[in-house]
Amino acid sequence: MNSSLNLRATALLLAALLIAGTASAGPGHDHGDIAPAAAGKASPRFDTHSDLFEVVGVLRGGELSITIDRYATNTPVLDAKLEFESGSVKATAQFHAEHGDYSVPAKTFEKPGSYPITLTITVGEELDILAGNLVVPDPEAGHDHTTTAMSWKSAAAIAALVLALVIVGIFLIRRRSGRISHV
């Protein structure tokens, strides 16, 4: 009786390990060695650089927030004149000393799409023109999980097959051990 209990426990452990091993991410969802991203929805952004400056723009809170750093040293540029252009919109960005960024109203970017951006940066005698592209995704587009659903169905089918094989194996082992004890 005790060997039967050990056999059952071993079979259940084996089944659990086999079932756990079949769970996998679907196509496009394998995160591998990549560090997990922060939770929440990322804001649309662009980045660009030249030999003089690097720029990052983030769309949030009704404005396009733009930070400028020296490319070689990563030192923030806090005293620039920043001319902004996207399509027919031209503006001089407003500097926010408390945040160390420049901003332009985001009304231009209310609709999903791809927006080319041109920035003219003037710091003292230095002048640089940078170009970037801001992509505003369609919030209605969503994420297609049909391939993931198929992967979960496949994993469930494999798990059921493995469990059935384990049960048949237990049955055969019990039957064989019953024959040996009678001999």
C-alpha positions in Angstrom: 0.0 0.0 0.0 2.8 2.4 0.9 4.6 1.8 -2.4 1.3 2.5 -4.2 1.1 5.8 -2.4 4.7 6.7 -3.3 4.0 5.7 -6.9 1.0 8.0 -7.0 2.9 10.9 -5.4 5.7 10.5 -7.9 3.3 10.3 -10.8 1.5 13.5 -9.7 4.8 15.3 -9.3 5.9 14.2 -12.7 2.6 15.3 -14.2 2.8 18.7 -12.5 6.3 19.2 -13.9 5.4 18.2 -17.4 2.3 20.4 -17.4 4.3 23.4 -16.0 6.9 22.8 -18.7 4.3 23.1 -21.5 3.3 26.7 -20.6 4.9 29.1 -23.0 4.5 32.5 -24.4 2.8 32.9 -27.8 4.4 34.4 -30.8 5.4 38.0 -30.2 5.1 37.5 -26.4 8.5 35.9 -25.6 10.2 38.3 -23.4 13.5 36.3 -23.1 16.2 38.1 -21.3 14.7 41.6 -21.8 14.2 43.5 -18.6 10.5 44.0 -17.8 9.1 47.4 -18.8 7.4 49.7 -16.4 3.7 49.1 -15.9 1.3 51.4 -17.6 0.9 53.0 -21.0 4.0 54.7 -22.4 3.6 58.2 -23.8 4.4 58.9 -27.4 7.9 60.1 -27.8 10.7 60.9 -30.3 14.4 61.3 -30.0 17.1 62.7 -32.2 20.7 63.9 -32.0 23.6 65.6 -33.8 27.2 66.2 -32.9 26.2 69.0 -30.6 22.8 68.1 -29.0 20.5 65.2 -28.2 16.8 65.8 -27.8 14.0 63.7 -26.4 10.4 64.8 -26.8 7.5 63.2 -24.8 3.8 63.9 -25.4 2.0 64.2 -22.1 -0.3 66.5 -20.1 -1.5 68.5 -23.1 2.0 69.5 -24.2 5.1 68.1 -26.0 7.8 68.2 -23.3 11.3 68.5 -24.9 14.6 68.0 -23.1 17.9 69.0 -24.7 21.3 67.7 -23.6 24.9 68.2 -24.9 25.6 65.1 -27.0 29.2 64.7 -25.8 28.6 65.2 -22.1 24.9 64.6 -21.5 24.8 68.0 -19.7 21.3 69.6 -19.8 21.0 72.6 -22.1 18.9 75.1 -20.1 19.5 78.4 -22.0 18.6 77.6 -25.5 16.2 79.2 -28.0 14.1 76.4 -29.4 12.2 76.8 -32.6 9.7 74.1 -33.2 8.1 73.1 -36.5 5.7 70.3 -37.5 3.7 70.5 -40.7 2.1 73.9 -40.8 2.7 74.6 -37.1 5.6 76.8 -36.1 6.3 77.9 -32.5 9.0 79.0 -30.1 9.1 76.5 -27.3 8.6 77.8 -23.7 11.3 77.0 -21.2 10.3 75.6 -17.8 13.2 76.2 -15.4 11.6 74.1 -12.6 11.6 71.0 -14.9 14.5 71.8 -17.1 12.5 71.2 -20.2 10.9 73.1 -23.1 7.3 72.7 -24.2 4.9 73.4 -27.1 1.2 72.8 -27.0 0.1 69.3 -28.0 -3.0 70.3 -29.9 -1.2 69.5 -33.2 -0.9 65.8 -32.0 -4.4 65.1 -30.9 -5.1 62.6 -33.7 -3.2 59.3 -34.2 -0.5 59.5 -36.8 3.1 60.1 -37.7 4.3 63.7 -37.3 7.6 65.0 -38.7 9.3 67.4 -36.3 12.1 69.9 -37.0 13.8 71.7 -34.2 16.2 74.7 -34.5 18.3 75.0 -31.4 20.3 78.2 -30.8 22.7 78.4 -27.8 25.0 81.4 -27.9 26.9 81.2 -31.1 25.9 77.5 -31.7 23.1 76.7 -34.1 21.8 73.2 -34.9 18.8 71.9 -36.8 17.5 68.4 -35.8 14.7 66.3 -37.2 12.6 63.6 -35.6 9.4 61.8 -36.0 6.6 61.6 -33.3 4.3 58.6 -33.7 1.0 58.9 -31.9 -0.6 55.4 -31.8 -4.3 54.8 -32.3 -5.8 53.9 -28.9 -8.5 51.9 -30.7 -6.0 49.7 -32.5 -5.5 47.5 -29.4 -3.4 44.4 -29.2 -4.3 41.3 -31.2 -4.3 38.3 -28.8 -5.6 35.7 -31.3 -2.2 34.1 -31.7 -1.8 34.0 -27.9 -5.2 32.4 -27.5 -4.1 29.7 -29.9 -0.9 29.1 -28.0 -2.9 28.6 -24.7 -5.2 26.2 -26.5 -2.2 24.3 -27.7 -0.6 24.2 -24.3 -3.8 23.0 -22.7 -4.1 20.2 -25.3 -0.5 19.1 -24.7 -1.1 19.2 -20.9 -4.2 17.1 -21.3 -2.3 14.6 -23.4 0.6 14.4 -20.9 -1.9 13.9 -18.0 -3.6 11.1 -20.0 -0.2 9.4 -20.6 0.7 9.7 -16.9 -2.6 8.1 -15.9 -2.2 5.3 -18.4 1.4 4.8 -17.1 0.2 4.6 -13.5 -2.5 2.1 -14.5 0.1 -0.1 -16.4 2.6 0.1 -13.5 -0.1 -0.9 -11.0 -1.2 -3.7 -13.2 2.4 -5.0 -13.7 3.2 -4.7 -9.9 0.0 -6.7 -9.2 1.2 -9.5 -11.5 4.7 -9.6 -10.0 3.3 -9.9 -6.4 1.2 -13.0 -7.5 4.2 -14.8 -9.0 
